[in-house]
Amino acid sequence: MSKIHVTTTVNGDTVEFLAEPRETLLDALRNQLDLTGTKEGCGTGDCGACSVTVDGTLVCSCLMLAAEANGKRVETIEGMAKEELHPLQRKFIEHAALQCGFCTPGILVAAKALLERNPDPTDTEVRYWLAGNLCRCTGYDKIIRAVQDAAAEMRQEHRGAA
Amino acid sequence: MARDDVKTGYKLIGTRPNRPDGLDKVTGRARYGADFSLPGMLHAAVVRSPHAHARIVKIDASKALALDGVKAVVTRADLPTGLTGEDLNLQDNTLAGEKALYDGHAVAAVAATSALLAQDAARLIEVTYEVLPHVTDVDAAMAPGAPVIREGVADYSVPEGMHGNVARYMEFGHGDVEAGFAAADIVRAHTYKTEATHQGYIEPHAAVGQLGEDGRGEMWVCTQGHWYIRRMSAAVLGIEAANLRVTPSEIGGGFGGKTTIFMEPLTLALSKKAGGRPVKLVMSRSEVLRATGPTASASMDVKIGMKKDGTITAGQVYFRMQGGAFPGMSPIGEALPCAFACYDIPALKHEAVEVIANRPKAAAYRAPGSPMAAFAVESMVDEMCRELKLDPIEVRLKNGATNGSKSSYGPVYTMIGLKETLEAAKAHPNYKVALGPNQGRGVASGFWFNHGGETSVTLAVGEDGTATVMIGTPDIGGSRASIGLMVAETLGIPYENVRVNVVETGALGVNEPTHGSRATFASGKAAVEAARQAMAEMCRRAAADWGIDADAVEWKDGAAHPAGPNAGKFPPMSIGEIGGKMGSTGGPISGHHEVTAGGYGASFGTHVVDVEVDPETGRTTVLRYLVVQDAGTAIHPAYVEGQYQGGAAQGIGWALNEEYVYGADGRLQNPIFLDYRIPVASDLPMIDTVIVEVPNPGHPYGVRGVGETGITPPLPAIAAAIAGATGARIRSLPCTPPKVLAAIKANRA
């Protein structure tokens, strides 16, 4: 079966690659583009470790074909920090919101997508938004605290900028 | 090595600095098992048995090998023969021999130029099976008429007349149990069951292996213990362990499940057959659930005698535990000593049998055996407290083990913190919150021995006055931060000036895995001793420079100082100064310590949980949760809390949702995360923690392991809280909504 030529934007860079028709976006990111920060925990869309955004929508990259990313804008964990860490990244370290860290990229990508839609979520809203991201180490307590602390800081910065 | 005389006034211990691996982990740079690749690398896939029990008649790989890009196939015929004991079990589990023993048992493996091609090739390998009768339930496996799934598994301990699937028998106790029951006001007996659960680490097993025709090889692997991986892989393949160099990746969770091998040797066997090209093998989630982990399932009889004032007069247990198709994996040897470890009871009798069944070879899971035992014994104690209308904390304080108690399994406890955890739980605001309708509160205590084990650590002083520490225990939950804090505290230098690296098998002597809650305890203890050696050498260098006796130099605040006015007047010589000129003062300065670390102190904990049960659906919601546990000394309190919270969450999952579901065909029915449902963020409340600190005299800074005890109390505490909310007692985990609803209805009837 011939491969499909895919042109897409990943973390702001235009990239091209040849994808097998059945190749997932997750596999293309990890194996073709060397963006191994996005993880595979289940391959069935149940754990959220492979979370990325495509045109701003949060998706499990294990459930999307690489060919479907053609012409789209993909953001992964590797694009989250600019010159400085994103507040979520900094707060996750400060609050010890990670242990093994394997779920962390997916949770950070998902949390960023939440705060872009809802800058002032309740704890319950954070918990339900992140219900698709499994963490086996932390019991989620410190993750919720880190997201809320980052959200508060981002609101403060937003007010300062306004 | 005794504990420091200085018990308080630490500068760094007890603070919460950022962990050294944090930045890599929040940016996606941290390299886990599947993130590693090599030039020329092949990818592998595994063919697995769809049957719970079947004779392997024929394996035909010709169609697979005919595919363009397929480079090698291995079956059991490619592995050496003549292994015995646990090495044979490991080999049998790596690739099935004459028989496949469980659904998911590996039968063959194939390497190809891409992962997708390897999966295609695996589907083309034709295996002919003769299906055999199977059994998966623990009680059914030892019932008359159950198929004997492997001949000759019973060891010397098994009494005559037991079923052929019984592999081991244990008994111990003390006192006159019958007299104890006679002295009780009430004697109650029940049977409790727990299903097998999986460790549920989010990172599937992954390895890259390379083995040349000279028998030398390398492996990069996610593991809790790379020396174990080296020894076990070498044994399975019949190569010398010293010829294998194993490098651990960052590890995406383990919880005991990554202390052994599953598919790792296959990468080496395939590599050798493919001319030494490196081979990567990454498990899928369903492979992880079908063929790795899980923990044992258990069926447990408990009998306890209690006086009306709550005094426990005697206890008796008989545990039956299956740990899959291989002997040695069901944790009866841990479950029995844990059963009454929280109590000081005059008469106890413990009995257990290990049973094999057509399930995957069980692996350690956080305090192996203790959660099941606690579910049985703590549930029974709670039932009796409710019957006698006694406060569960008071009853535990009345009967609880304390300093000087002879433990239920023999040794005398020295410094333990059980009663301190009970007092702290009693004083916590959560214990006083008024409960509403359909709400209940559960209390339970838990125990884990902890562990020391083989440990080897090296510390090197840098030319700039920093310290690099080489440890052999993979860091899962923040141990590099904790060990860095202890070394910095010892040397009197900033935390940021210490770098702790987990190094490969070629860089240190043998280290046991990160298991038994030992990493921060044992690697920390060895690292402190290595730092003290380096300090002593730095004092000698300063003494030589000053022309005084080394005895007249002391180390404090990161520098050598004259020990007193008689030693002479010299300005302090800092670690940076000494390190900067060490090349001309005698050479590099390092410290090294290796030990089979004793002195690990047990950790006790007490949990309090409030739940609300929906009487219409039987669904249980955890309203609030409190973990109180003795940490000895909390080196990095945030990561101690993290262990408490994570352990509680796993225990809550075991209590409410998680179970291995086998169909009548012996196949696992729920091998994906959608159906094997671990707690998600919306299932849990905040998990409150209280760190009790009863310093462990066996560690220079008083550390006890904290990783495991926390998974133990949730099982009985949740069932107790459901009983409080509904009046219905669940004696078989998990407490799923249908089961709770049925119990509520039965209770009303």
HADDOCK unambig.tbl for C-alpha pairs under 7 A between the chains (distance, minus, plus):
assign (segid A and resid 36 and name CA) (segid B and resid 35 and name CA) 5.85 0.50 0.50
assign (segid A and resid 37 and name CA) (segid B and resid 28 and name CA) 3.75 0.50 0.50
assign (segid A and resid 37 and name CA) (segid B and resid 29 and name CA) 6.01 0.50 0.50
assign (segid A and resid 38 and name CA) (segid B and resid 28 and name CA) 6.96 0.50 0.50
assign (segid A and resid 41 and name CA) (segid B and resid 202 and name CA) 5.20 0.50 0.50
assign (segid A and resid 41 and name CA) (segid B and resid 203 and name CA) 5.44 0.50 0.50
assign (segid A and resid 41 and name CA) (segid B and resid 204 and name CA) 6.32 0.50 0.50
assign (segid A and resid 41 and name CA) (segid B and resid 285 and name CA) 6.75 0.50 0.50
assign (segid A and resid 42 and name CA) (segid B and resid 284 and name CA) 6.62 0.50 0.50
assign (segid A and resid 42 and name CA) (segid B and resid 285 and name CA) 4.80 0.50 0.50
assign (segid A and resid 46 and name CA) (segid B and resid 673 and name CA) 5.83 0.50 0.50
assign (segid A and resid 46 and name CA) (segid B and resid 674 and name CA) 5.77 0.50 0.50
assign (segid A and resid 77 and name CA) (segid B and resid 27 and name CA) 6.12 0.50 0.50
assign (segid A and resid 77 and name CA) (segid B and resid 28 and name CA) 5.95 0.50 0.50
assign (segid A and resid 78 and name CA) (segid B and resid 27 and name CA) 5.89 0.50 0.50
assign (segid A and resid 78 and name CA) (segid B and resid 28 and name CA) 5.97 0.50 0.50
assign (segid A and resid 89 and name CA) (segid B and resid 26 and name CA) 5.54 0.50 0.50
assign (segid A and resid 93 and name CA) (segid B and resid 18 and name CA) 6.05 0.50 0.50
assign (segid A and resid 93 and name CA) (segid B and resid 22 and name CA) 5.57 0.50 0.50
assign (segid A and resid 94 and name CA) (segid B and resid 18 and name CA) 5.93 0.50 0.50
assign (segid A and resid 96 and name CA) (segid B and resid 638 and name CA) 6.25 0.50 0.50
assign (segid A and resid 96 and name CA) (segid B and resid 639 and name CA) 6.88 0.50 0.50
assign (segid A and resid 99 and name CA) (segid B and resid 476 and name CA) 6.19 0.50 0.50
assign (segid A and resid 99 and name CA) (segid B and resid 477 and name CA) 4.41 0.50 0.50
assign (segid A and resid 99 and name CA) (segid B and resid 478 and name CA) 6.25 0.50 0.50
assign (segid A and resid 100 and name CA) (segid B and resid 251 and name CA) 6.27 0.50 0.50
assign (segid A and resid 100 and name CA) (segid B and resid 252 and name CA) 5.03 0.50 0.50
assign (segid A and resid 100 and name CA) (segid B and resid 253 and name CA) 5.47 0.50 0.50
assign (segid A and resid 100 and name CA) (segid B and resid 476 and name CA) 4.89 0.50 0.50
assign (segid A and resid 100 and name CA) (segid B and resid 477 and name CA) 5.76 0.50 0.50
assign (segid A and resid 101 and name CA) (segid B and resid 25 and name CA) 5.55 0.50 0.50
assign (segid A and resid 101 and name CA) (segid B and resid 252 and name CA) 6.50 0.50 0.50
assign (segid A and resid 102 and name CA) (segid B and resid 202 and name CA) 6.83 0.50 0.50
assign (segid A and resid 102 and name CA) (segid B and resid 203 and name CA) 6.54 0.50 0.50
assign (segid A and resid 102 and name CA) (segid B and resid 252 and name CA) 4.86 0.50 0.50
assign (segid A and resid 103 and name CA) (segid B and resid 202 and name CA) 6.95 0.50 0.50
assign (segid A and resid 104 and name CA) (segid B and resid 25 and name CA) 6.96 0.50 0.50
assign (segid A and resid 104 and name CA) (segid B and resid 26 and name CA) 6.33 0.50 0.50
assign (segid A and resid 105 and name CA) (segid B and resid 26 and name CA) 6.15 0.50 0.50
assign (segid A and resid 105 and name CA) (segid B and resid 28 and name CA) 6.01 0.50 0.50
assign (segid A and resid 127 and name CA) (segid B and resid 681 and name CA) 4.89 0.50 0.50
assign (segid A and resid 127 and name CA) (segid B and resid 682 and name CA) 4.70 0.50 0.50
assign (segid A and resid 128 and name CA) (segid B and resid 681 and name CA) 6.79 0.50 0.50
assign (segid A and resid 128 and name CA) (segid B and resid 682 and name CA) 5.18 0.50 0.50
assign (segid A and resid 130 and name CA) (segid B and resid 681 and name CA) 6.27 0.50 0.50
assign (segid A and resid 131 and name CA) (segid B and resid 680 and name CA) 5.20 0.50 0.50
assign (segid A and resid 131 and name CA) (segid B and resid 681 and name CA) 5.03 0.50 0.50
assign (segid A and resid 131 and name CA) (segid B and resid 682 and name CA) 5.66 0.50 0.50
assign (segid A and resid 134 and name CA) (segid B and resid 680 and name CA) 5.91 0.50 0.50
assign (segid A and resid 136 and name CA) (segid B and resid 200 and name CA) 6.68 0.50 0.50
assign (segid A and resid 136 and name CA) (segid B and resid 201 and name CA) 6.02 0.50 0.50
assign (segid A and resid 136 and name CA) (segid B and resid 202 and name CA) 6.72 0.50 0.50
assign (segid A and resid 136 and name CA) (segid B and resid 646 and name CA) 6.93 0.50 0.50
assign (segid A and resid 137 and name CA) (segid B and resid 646 and name CA) 4.91 0.50 0.50
assign (segid A and resid 138 and name CA) (segid B and resid 642 and name CA) 5.60 0.50 0.50
assign (segid A and resid 138 and name CA) (segid B and resid 645 and name CA) 5.98 0.50 0.50
assign (segid A and resid 138 and name CA) (segid B and resid 646 and name CA) 4.43 0.50 0.50
assign (segid A and resid 139 and name CA) (segid B and resid 645 and name CA) 5.30 0.50 0.50
assign (segid A and resid 139 and name CA) (segid B and resid 646 and name CA) 4.64 0.50 0.50
assign (segid A and resid 139 and name CA) (segid B and resid 649 and name CA) 4.99 0.50 0.50
assign (segid A and resid 140 and name CA) (segid B and resid 681 and name CA) 5.89 0.50 0.50
assign (segid A and resid 141 and name CA) (segid B and resid 686 and name CA) 5.13 0.50 0.50
assign (segid A and resid 141 and name CA) (segid B and resid 687 and name CA) 6.22 0.50 0.50
